[in-house]
Amino acid sequence: MSLPVRLGLFYSAIFVGTGASSPYMPVWFADRGLSGAQIGLILSLPMLARVFTAPLIAVWADSFKLRRTALAFLSLAVMAAYILMALPLGFGGWTVVWFAASSAFSTVSPLTDVIVLNRARRDGFNYGWPRGIGSAAFIVANIGMGAVLTWGSPDLVLVWITAAVALTALGARLLLPPDPVHEEGHTAKVSDRFAGIGELLRDPAFMTAAAAAGLIQSAHAFYYGFSTLAWKQQGIPESLTGVLWGVGVAVEVAFMWFMEPWRRRVGPRNLLVLGGVAAVLRWTVMAFSPPLWALFLLQPLHVLSYAATFLASLQLIERLSTPRNASAAQTINSALSAGVLMGVATMASGPLFDRFGAQGYLLMSAMSVAGVIFALRLYGVRRLDPA
């Protein structure tokens, strides 16, 4: 089996879980009697803490000789936490356990990105191919879990994501290459690893890129947390929710697989701005609860608001970091985009949904505007100019 396919299958193991948890864990929590504000709090706390937990986990991950070792341990820890979620722990208990599970699992994808980006550059394949395979698995989970919920209990959401993370743990050993953390063969001291993080945090260009991507990416918070519930209020069944999510991700897959020449011509800075502008349009229209036919027209904007922004951020962060702090750079980027900024947006989304319903998307529009403003500042960074 070729390396890009193996890496794609590992991404699939990751995203067949997140494709079920992102839209449907709010349904699981709501089935337990939690309010929108409580759901928003549970989902947002690990995101808010990610600015601290992600760098710490990255430092821990770099203590191993092989990059895949940490991914296996993280996946096993998440599987144990998901099993605990099945217990009648109540709001407080579920908050603690979900915090642990989400904090650990949120670092699996960016740590995988480090492996795949390095291999894509060294072996000459398109990063979008394995990542796109993972996104295809995300669609399967969107549609499959939505179909399951038309006849089954929300308890099956937890069963699904537990099985998925078990596959991730197995895949870390069987699918990922035995790439060393440090090419020189030695393990850096803890002080050196923390020093690499400090260099990134003091770099204004790096932080501007991370903030721009983070604001645009985290503007998906209301969509991730409450689109299923908002559409349900409109009378759209959960089976169509999965289809709607799947349409957006299907266009994302095509973008990653077939648009690499165009992406290279456009460049990461332009991609980031395009993604931000698309996000402003998408969330503004979504705030007014458009009919189902209009939603099917809006969902392809996911290719820009998410996929273009995500790929642009990976390239920008890679260019603004060094091999010594590559793991930390990608996890800090993830900690902002899927962490503290996403956490604040998710926490705000719960009360907004309770009070205003779909009009909570307007906050996401404002965040996207701020992201575009930061992205425009990157045009003055010479390190990002074409060679």
Contacts in CASP RR format, 6 or more apart in sequence:
PFRMAT RR
TARGET T0000
AUTHOR 0000-0000-0000
METHOD contacts of the structure
MODEL  1
MSLPVRLGLFYSAIFVGTGASSPYMPVWFADRGLSGAQIGLILSLPMLAR
VFTAPLIAVWADSFKLRRTALAFLSLAVMAAYILMALPLGFGGWTVVWFA
ASSAFSTVSPLTDVIVLNRARRDGFNYGWPRGIGSAAFIVANIGMGAVLT
WGSPDLVLVWITAAVALTALGARLLLPPDPVHEEGHTAKVSDRFAGIGEL
LRDPAFMTAAAAAGLIQSAHAFYYGFSTLAWKQQGIPESLTGVLWGVGVA
VEVAFMWFMEPWRRRVGPRNLLVLGGVAAVLRWTVMAFSPPLWALFLLQP
LHVLSYAATFLASLQLIERLSTPRNASAAQTINSALSAGVLMGVATMASG
PLFDRFGAQGYLLMSAMSVAGVIFALRLYGVRRLDPA
3 119 0 8 1.000
3 123 0 8 1.000
3 125 0 8 1.000
3 177 0 8 1.000
4 125 0 8 1.000
4 126 0 8 1.000
4 129 0 8 1.000
4 130 0 8 1.000
5 130 0 8 1.000
5 133 0 8 1.000
6 175 0 8 1.000
6 176 0 8 1.000
6 177 0 8 1.000
7 112 0 8 1.000
7 115 0 8 1.000
7 116 0 8 1.000
7 119 0 8 1.000
7 130 0 8 1.000
7 175 0 8 1.000
7 176 0 8 1.000
8 129 0 8 1.000
8 130 0 8 1.000
8 131 0 8 1.000
8 132 0 8 1.000
8 133 0 8 1.000
8 134 0 8 1.000
9 133 0 8 1.000
9 171 0 8 1.000
9 175 0 8 1.000
10 112 0 8 1.000
10 130 0 8 1.000
10 168 0 8 1.000
10 171 0 8 1.000
10 172 0 8 1.000
10 175 0 8 1.000
10 176 0 8 1.000
11 109 0 8 1.000
11 112 0 8 1.000
11 116 0 8 1.000
11 130 0 8 1.000
11 131 0 8 1.000
11 132 0 8 1.000
11 133 0 8 1.000
11 134 0 8 1.000
11 135 0 8 1.000
11 137 0 8 1.000
12 133 0 8 1.000
12 134 0 8 1.000
12 136 0 8 1.000
12 137 0 8 1.000
13 137 0 8 1.000
13 164 0 8 1.000
13 167 0 8 1.000
13 168 0 8 1.000
13 170 0 8 1.000
13 171 0 8 1.000
13 175 0 8 1.000
14 108 0 8 1.000
14 109 0 8 1.000
14 112 0 8 1.000
14 134 0 8 1.000
14 164 0 8 1.000
14 168 0 8 1.000
15 134 0 8 1.000
15 135 0 8 1.000
15 137 0 8 1.000
15 138 0 8 1.000
15 141 0 8 1.000
16 134 0 8 1.000
16 137 0 8 1.000
16 138 0 8 1.000
16 140 0 8 1.000
16 141 0 8 1.000
16 164 0 8 1.000
16 167 0 8 1.000
17 141 0 8 1.000
17 160 0 8 1.000
17 161 0 8 1.000
17 164 0 8 1.000
17 165 0 8 1.000
18 138 0 8 1.000
18 141 0 8 1.000
19 137 0 8 1.000
19 138 0 8 1.000
19 141 0 8 1.000
19 142 0 8 1.000
19 145 0 8 1.000
19 245 0 8 1.000
20 141 0 8 1.000
20 142 0 8 1.000
20 144 0 8 1.000
20 145 0 8 1.000
20 157 0 8 1.000
20 160 0 8 1.000
20 161 0 8 1.000
20 164 0 8 1.000
21 157 0 8 1.000
21 161 0 8 1.000
22 224 0 8 1.000
22 225 0 8 1.000
23 142 0 8 1.000
23 145 0 8 1.000
23 224 0 8 1.000
23 225 0 8 1.000
23 227 0 8 1.000
23 228 0 8 1.000
23 241 0 8 1.000
23 242 0 8 1.000
23 245 0 8 1.000
24 145 0 8 1.000
24 146 0 8 1.000
24 149 0 8 1.000
24 154 0 8 1.000
24 157 0 8 1.000
24 228 0 8 1.000
24 238 0 8 1.000
25 43 0 8 1.000
25 157 0 8 1.000
25 161 0 8 1.000
26 36 0 8 1.000
26 39 0 8 1.000
26 43 0 8 1.000
26 225 0 8 1.000
26 226 0 8 1.000
26 228 0 8 1.000
26 229 0 8 1.000
27 149 0 8 1.000
27 154 0 8 1.000
27 157 0 8 1.000
27 228 0 8 1.000
27 229 0 8 1.000
27 238 0 8 1.000
28 154 0 8 1.000
28 155 0 8 1.000
28 157 0 8 1.000
28 158 0 8 1.000
29 38 0 8 1.000
29 39 0 8 1.000
29 42 0 8 1.000
29 94 0 8 1.000
30 36 0 8 1.000
30 39 0 8 1.000
30 154 0 8 1.000
30 229 0 8 1.000
31 153 0 8 1.000
31 154 0 8 1.000
32 90 0 8 1.000
32 94 0 8 1.000
34 42 0 8 1.000
34 91 0 8 1.000
35 354 0 8 1.000
36 226 0 8 1.000
36 229 0 8 1.000
36 350 0 8 1.000
36 351 0 8 1.000
36 353 0 8 1.000
36 354 0 8 1.000
37 350 0 8 1.000
37 351 0 8 1.000
37 354 0 8 1.000
38 91 0 8 1.000
39 225 0 8 1.000
39 350 0 8 1.000
40 225 0 8 1.000
40 346 0 8 1.000
40 347 0 8 1.000
40 349 0 8 1.000
40 350 0 8 1.000
41 95 0 8 1.000
41 347 0 8 1.000
42 91 0 8 1.000
42 94 0 8 1.000
42 95 0 8 1.000
42 98 0 8 1.000
43 98 0 8 1.000
43 102 0 8 1.000
43 225 0 8 1.000
43 343 0 8 1.000
43 346 0 8 1.000
44 342 0 8 1.000
44 343 0 8 1.000
44 344 0 8 1.000
44 345 0 8 1.000
44 346 0 8 1.000
44 347 0 8 1.000
45 95 0 8 1.000
45 99 0 8 1.000
45 343 0 8 1.000
45 347 0 8 1.000
46 53 0 8 1.000
46 98 0 8 1.000
46 99 0 8 1.000
46 102 0 8 1.000
46 103 0 8 1.000
46 106 0 8 1.000
46 339 0 8 1.000
47 102 0 8 1.000
47 106 0 8 1.000
47 338 0 8 1.000
47 339 0 8 1.000
47 340 0 8 1.000
47 342 0 8 1.000
47 343 0 8 1.000
47 344 0 8 1.000
47 346 0 8 1.000
48 339 0 8 1.000
48 340 0 8 1.000
48 343 0 8 1.000
48 344 0 8 1.000
48 347 0 8 1.000
49 99 0 8 1.000
49 103 0 8 1.000
49 340 0 8 1.000
50 103 0 8 1.000
50 106 0 8 1.000
50 334 0 8 1.000
50 335 0 8 1.000
50 338 0 8 1.000
50 339 0 8 1.000
50 340 0 8 1.000
50 342 0 8 1.000
50 343 0 8 1.000
51 332 0 8 1.000
51 335 0 8 1.000
51 336 0 8 1.000
51 339 0 8 1.000
51 340 0 8 1.000
53 103 0 8 1.000
53 107 0 8 1.000
53 335 0 8 1.000
54 103 0 8 1.000
54 106 0 8 1.000
54 107 0 8 1.000
54 110 0 8 1.000
54 331 0 8 1.000
54 332 0 8 1.000
54 334 0 8 1.000
54 335 0 8 1.000
54 339 0 8 1.000
55 197 0 8 1.000
55 328 0 8 1.000
55 331 0 8 1.000
55 332 0 8 1.000
55 335 0 8 1.000
57 70 0 8 1.000
57 74 0 8 1.000
57 103 0 8 1.000
57 104 0 8 1.000
57 107 0 8 1.000
57 331 0 8 1.000
58 107 0 8 1.000
58 111 0 8 1.000
58 197 0 8 1.000
58 327 0 8 1.000
58 328 0 8 1.000
58 331 0 8 1.000
58 332 0 8 1.000
59 190 0 8 1.000
59 193 0 8 1.000
59 194 0 8 1.000
59 197 0 8 1.000
59 328 0 8 1.000
60 70 0 8 1.000
61 67 0 8 1.000
61 70 0 8 1.000
61 71 0 8 1.000
61 74 0 8 1.000
61 107 0 8 1.000
61 111 0 8 1.000
61 181 0 8 1.000
61 327 0 8 1.000
62 181 0 8 1.000
62 182 0 8 1.000
62 187 0 8 1.000
62 188 0 8 1.000
62 193 0 8 1.000
62 327 0 8 1.000
62 328 0 8 1.000
63 187 0 8 1.000
63 190 0 8 1.000
63 193 0 8 1.000
64 70 0 8 1.000
64 181 0 8 1.000
64 187 0 8 1.000
65 180 0 8 1.000
65 181 0 8 1.000
65 185 0 8 1.000
65 187 0 8 1.000
66 178 0 8 1.000
66 179 0 8 1.000
66 180 0 8 1.000
66 181 0 8 1.000
67 111 0 8 1.000
67 114 0 8 1.000
67 115 0 8 1.000
67 176 0 8 1.000
67 179 0 8 1.000
67 180 0 8 1.000
67 181 0 8 1.000
67 327 0 8 1.000
68 115 0 8 1.000
68 172 0 8 1.000
68 173 0 8 1.000
68 176 0 8 1.000
68 177 0 8 1.000
68 178 0 8 1.000
68 179 0 8 1.000
69 172 0 8 1.000
70 111 0 8 1.000
71 108 0 8 1.000
71 111 0 8 1.000
71 112 0 8 1.000
71 168 0 8 1.000
71 172 0 8 1.000
71 176 0 8 1.000
72 169 0 8 1.000
72 171 0 8 1.000
72 172 0 8 1.000
72 173 0 8 1.000
74 104 0 8 1.000
74 105 0 8 1.000
74 107 0 8 1.000
74 108 0 8 1.000
74 111 0 8 1.000
75 105 0 8 1.000
75 108 0 8 1.000
75 165 0 8 1.000
75 166 0 8 1.000
75 168 0 8 1.000
75 169 0 8 1.000
75 172 0 8 1.000
76 169 0 8 1.000
77 100 0 8 1.000
77 101 0 8 1.000
77 104 0 8 1.000
78 101 0 8 1.000
78 104 0 8 1.000
78 105 0 8 1.000
78 108 0 8 1.000
78 165 0 8 1.000
78 168 0 8 1.000
79 162 0 8 1.000
79 165 0 8 1.000
79 166 0 8 1.000
79 169 0 8 1.000
81 97 0 8 1.000
81 98 0 8 1.000
81 100 0 8 1.000
81 101 0 8 1.000
81 104 0 8 1.000
82 101 0 8 1.000
82 158 0 8 1.000
82 161 0 8 1.000
82 162 0 8 1.000
82 165 0 8 1.000
83 162 0 8 1.000
84 97 0 8 1.000
85 94 0 8 1.000
85 97 0 8 1.000
85 98 0 8 1.000
85 101 0 8 1.000
85 158 0 8 1.000
86 155 0 8 1.000
86 158 0 8 1.000
89 96 0 8 1.000
89 97 0 8 1.000
105 165 0 8 1.000
106 334 0 8 1.000
106 338 0 8 1.000
106 339 0 8 1.000
107 331 0 8 1.000
107 334 0 8 1.000
108 168 0 8 1.000
109 334 0 8 1.000
110 330 0 8 1.000
110 331 0 8 1.000
110 333 0 8 1.000
110 334 0 8 1.000
111 327 0 8 1.000
111 330 0 8 1.000
111 331 0 8 1.000
112 176 0 8 1.000
113 314 0 8 1.000
113 330 0 8 1.000
114 326 0 8 1.000
114 327 0 8 1.000
114 330 0 8 1.000
115 176 0 8 1.000
115 177 0 8 1.000
115 179 0 8 1.000
116 127 0 8 1.000
116 130 0 8 1.000
116 131 0 8 1.000
117 127 0 8 1.000
117 314 0 8 1.000
117 318 0 8 1.000
118 179 0 8 1.000
118 326 0 8 1.000
119 125 0 8 1.000
119 177 0 8 1.000
119 179 0 8 1.000
120 126 0 8 1.000
120 127 0 8 1.000
120 128 0 8 1.000
126 257 0 8 1.000
126 260 0 8 1.000
127 311 0 8 1.000
127 314 0 8 1.000
128 256 0 8 1.000
128 257 0 8 1.000
128 260 0 8 1.000
128 311 0 8 1.000
129 256 0 8 1.000
129 257 0 8 1.000
131 256 0 8 1.000
132 252 0 8 1.000
132 253 0 8 1.000
132 256 0 8 1.000
132 257 0 8 1.000
135 249 0 8 1.000
135 252 0 8 1.000
135 253 0 8 1.000
135 256 0 8 1.000
135 307 0 8 1.000
136 249 0 8 1.000
136 250 0 8 1.000
136 253 0 8 1.000
138 246 0 8 1.000
138 249 0 8 1.000
139 245 0 8 1.000
139 246 0 8 1.000
139 249 0 8 1.000
139 250 0 8 1.000
139 253 0 8 1.000
141 160 0 8 1.000
141 164 0 8 1.000
142 241 0 8 1.000
142 242 0 8 1.000
142 243 0 8 1.000
142 245 0 8 1.000
142 246 0 8 1.000
142 249 0 8 1.000
143 242 0 8 1.000
143 243 0 8 1.000
143 245 0 8 1.000
143 246 0 8 1.000
144 242 0 8 1.000
145 156 0 8 1.000
145 157 0 8 1.000
145 160 0 8 1.000
145 242 0 8 1.000
146 238 0 8 1.000
146 239 0 8 1.000
146 241 0 8 1.000
146 242 0 8 1.000
147 239 0 8 1.000
148 156 0 8 1.000
148 160 0 8 1.000
149 156 0 8 1.000
149 157 0 8 1.000
149 238 0 8 1.000
149 239 0 8 1.000
150 237 0 8 1.000
150 238 0 8 1.000
150 239 0 8 1.000
181 187 0 8 1.000
181 327 0 8 1.000
182 188 0 8 1.000
183 323 0 8 1.000
188 324 0 8 1.000
192 324 0 8 1.000
193 328 0 8 1.000
196 324 0 8 1.000
196 325 0 8 1.000
196 328 0 8 1.000
197 325 0 8 1.000
197 328 0 8 1.000
197 332 0 8 1.000
199 325 0 8 1.000
200 206 0 8 1.000
200 207 0 8 1.000
200 321 0 8 1.000
200 325 0 8 1.000
200 328 0 8 1.000
200 329 0 8 1.000
200 332 0 8 1.000
201 207 0 8 1.000
201 332 0 8 1.000
203 320 0 8 1.000
205 320 0 8 1.000
205 378 0 8 1.000
205 381 0 8 1.000
205 383 0 8 1.000
205 384 0 8 1.000
206 317 0 8 1.000
206 320 0 8 1.000
206 321 0 8 1.000
206 329 0 8 1.000
208 374 0 8 1.000
208 377 0 8 1.000
208 378 0 8 1.000
208 381 0 8 1.000
209 313 0 8 1.000
209 316 0 8 1.000
209 317 0 8 1.000
209 320 0 8 1.000
209 333 0 8 1.000
209 378 0 8 1.000
209 381 0 8 1.000
210 313 0 8 1.000
210 317 0 8 1.000
210 332 0 8 1.000
210 333 0 8 1.000
210 336 0 8 1.000
210 337 0 8 1.000
211 336 0 8 1.000
211 371 0 8 1.000
211 374 0 8 1.000
212 272 0 8 1.000
212 371 0 8 1.000
212 372 0 8 1.000
212 374 0 8 1.000
212 375 0 8 1.000
212 377 0 8 1.000
212 378 0 8 1.000
213 272 0 8 1.000
213 309 0 8 1.000
213 310 0 8 1.000
213 312 0 8 1.000
213 313 0 8 1.000
213 316 0 8 1.000
213 317 0 8 1.000
213 333 0 8 1.000
213 336 0 8 1.000
213 337 0 8 1.000
213 375 0 8 1.000
214 313 0 8 1.000
214 333 0 8 1.000
214 336 0 8 1.000
214 337 0 8 1.000
214 341 0 8 1.000
214 342 0 8 1.000
214 371 0 8 1.000
215 341 0 8 1.000
215 367 0 8 1.000
215 368 0 8 1.000
215 370 0 8 1.000
215 371 0 8 1.000
215 374 0 8 1.000
216 272 0 8 1.000
216 275 0 8 1.000
216 276 0 8 1.000
216 279 0 8 1.000
216 305 0 8 1.000
216 309 0 8 1.000
216 367 0 8 1.000
216 368 0 8 1.000
216 371 0 8 1.000
216 372 0 8 1.000
216 375 0 8 1.000
217 306 0 8 1.000
217 309 0 8 1.000
217 310 0 8 1.000
217 313 0 8 1.000
217 337 0 8 1.000
217 338 0 8 1.000
217 341 0 8 1.000
217 342 0 8 1.000
218 336 0 8 1.000
218 337 0 8 1.000
218 338 0 8 1.000
218 339 0 8 1.000
218 341 0 8 1.000
218 342 0 8 1.000
218 343 0 8 1.000
218 344 0 8 1.000
218 345 0 8 1.000
218 367 0 8 1.000
219 279 0 8 1.000
219 283 0 8 1.000
219 305 0 8 1.000
219 345 0 8 1.000
219 364 0 8 1.000
219 365 0 8 1.000
219 367 0 8 1.000
219 368 0 8 1.000
220 279 0 8 1.000
220 305 0 8 1.000
220 306 0 8 1.000
220 342 0 8 1.000
220 364 0 8 1.000
221 342 0 8 1.000
221 343 0 8 1.000
221 345 0 8 1.000
221 346 0 8 1.000
221 348 0 8 1.000
221 349 0 8 1.000
221 364 0 8 1.000
222 283 0 8 1.000
222 345 0 8 1.000
222 346 0 8 1.000
222 349 0 8 1.000
222 352 0 8 1.000
222 353 0 8 1.000
222 360 0 8 1.000
222 361 0 8 1.000
222 363 0 8 1.000
222 364 0 8 1.000
223 283 0 8 1.000
223 286 0 8 1.000
223 361 0 8 1.000
223 364 0 8 1.000
224 346 0 8 1.000
225 346 0 8 1.000
225 349 0 8 1.000
226 349 0 8 1.000
226 350 0 8 1.000
226 353 0 8 1.000
226 357 0 8 1.000
227 241 0 8 1.000
227 244 0 8 1.000
227 245 0 8 1.000
227 286 0 8 1.000
228 238 0 8 1.000
228 241 0 8 1.000
229 353 0 8 1.000
230 289 0 8 1.000
230 353 0 8 1.000
230 357 0 8 1.000
230 358 0 8 1.000
231 240 0 8 1.000
231 241 0 8 1.000
231 244 0 8 1.000
231 295 0 8 1.000
232 238 0 8 1.000
232 241 0 8 1.000
233 357 0 8 1.000
233 358 0 8 1.000
234 289 0 8 1.000
234 358 0 8 1.000
236 244 0 8 1.000
236 292 0 8 1.000
236 295 0 8 1.000
240 292 0 8 1.000
244 295 0 8 1.000
244 296 0 8 1.000
244 299 0 8 1.000
245 299 0 8 1.000
246 299 0 8 1.000
247 296 0 8 1.000
247 299 0 8 1.000
247 300 0 8 1.000
248 299 0 8 1.000
248 300 0 8 1.000
248 302 0 8 1.000
248 303 0 8 1.000
249 302 0 8 1.000
251 299 0 8 1.000
251 300 0 8 1.000
251 302 0 8 1.000
251 303 0 8 1.000
251 307 0 8 1.000
252 302 0 8 1.000
252 303 0 8 1.000
252 306 0 8 1.000
252 307 0 8 1.000
254 303 0 8 1.000
255 303 0 8 1.000
255 307 0 8 1.000
255 308 0 8 1.000
256 307 0 8 1.000
256 311 0 8 1.000
263 271 0 8 1.000
263 308 0 8 1.000
263 311 0 8 1.000
266 274 0 8 1.000
267 312 0 8 1.000
267 315 0 8 1.000
268 311 0 8 1.000
268 312 0 8 1.000
268 313 0 8 1.000
268 315 0 8 1.000
268 316 0 8 1.000
268 319 0 8 1.000
268 384 0 8 1.000
269 312 0 8 1.000
269 316 0 8 1.000
269 375 0 8 1.000
269 378 0 8 1.000
269 379 0 8 1.000
269 384 0 8 1.000
271 308 0 8 1.000
271 309 0 8 1.000
271 311 0 8 1.000
271 312 0 8 1.000
272 308 0 8 1.000
272 309 0 8 1.000
272 312 0 8 1.000
272 313 0 8 1.000
272 316 0 8 1.000
272 375 0 8 1.000
272 378 0 8 1.000
273 372 0 8 1.000
273 375 0 8 1.000
273 376 0 8 1.000
274 304 0 8 1.000
274 308 0 8 1.000
275 304 0 8 1.000
275 305 0 8 1.000
275 308 0 8 1.000
275 309 0 8 1.000
275 312 0 8 1.000
276 304 0 8 1.000
276 305 0 8 1.000
276 309 0 8 1.000
276 368 0 8 1.000
276 371 0 8 1.000
276 372 0 8 1.000
276 375 0 8 1.000
277 304 0 8 1.000
277 372 0 8 1.000
278 301 0 8 1.000
278 304 0 8 1.000
278 305 0 8 1.000
278 308 0 8 1.000
279 301 0 8 1.000
279 304 0 8 1.000
279 305 0 8 1.000
279 309 0 8 1.000
279 364 0 8 1.000
279 365 0 8 1.000
279 368 0 8 1.000
280 365 0 8 1.000
280 368 0 8 1.000
280 369 0 8 1.000
280 372 0 8 1.000
281 301 0 8 1.000
282 298 0 8 1.000
282 301 0 8 1.000
282 302 0 8 1.000
282 305 0 8 1.000
283 361 0 8 1.000
283 362 0 8 1.000
283 364 0 8 1.000
283 365 0 8 1.000
283 368 0 8 1.000
284 361 0 8 1.000
284 362 0 8 1.000
284 365 0 8 1.000
285 294 0 8 1.000
285 298 0 8 1.000
286 295 0 8 1.000
286 298 0 8 1.000
286 358 0 8 1.000
286 361 0 8 1.000
287 358 0 8 1.000
287 359 0 8 1.000
287 360 0 8 1.000
287 361 0 8 1.000
287 362 0 8 1.000
287 365 0 8 1.000
288 358 0 8 1.000
288 359 0 8 1.000
289 358 0 8 1.000
290 298 0 8 1.000
305 368 0 8 1.000
313 333 0 8 1.000
313 337 0 8 1.000
314 330 0 8 1.000
314 333 0 8 1.000
316 378 0 8 1.000
316 384 0 8 1.000
317 329 0 8 1.000
317 330 0 8 1.000
317 333 0 8 1.000
318 326 0 8 1.000
318 329 0 8 1.000
318 330 0 8 1.000
319 383 0 8 1.000
319 384 0 8 1.000
320 329 0 8 1.000
320 383 0 8 1.000
320 384 0 8 1.000
321 328 0 8 1.000
321 329 0 8 1.000
321 330 0 8 1.000
341 367 0 8 1.000
345 363 0 8 1.000
345 364 0 8 1.000
345 367 0 8 1.000
348 363 0 8 1.000
349 360 0 8 1.000
349 363 0 8 1.000
352 359 0 8 1.000
352 360 0 8 1.000
352 363 0 8 1.000
353 360 0 8 1.000
378 384 0 8 1.000
END
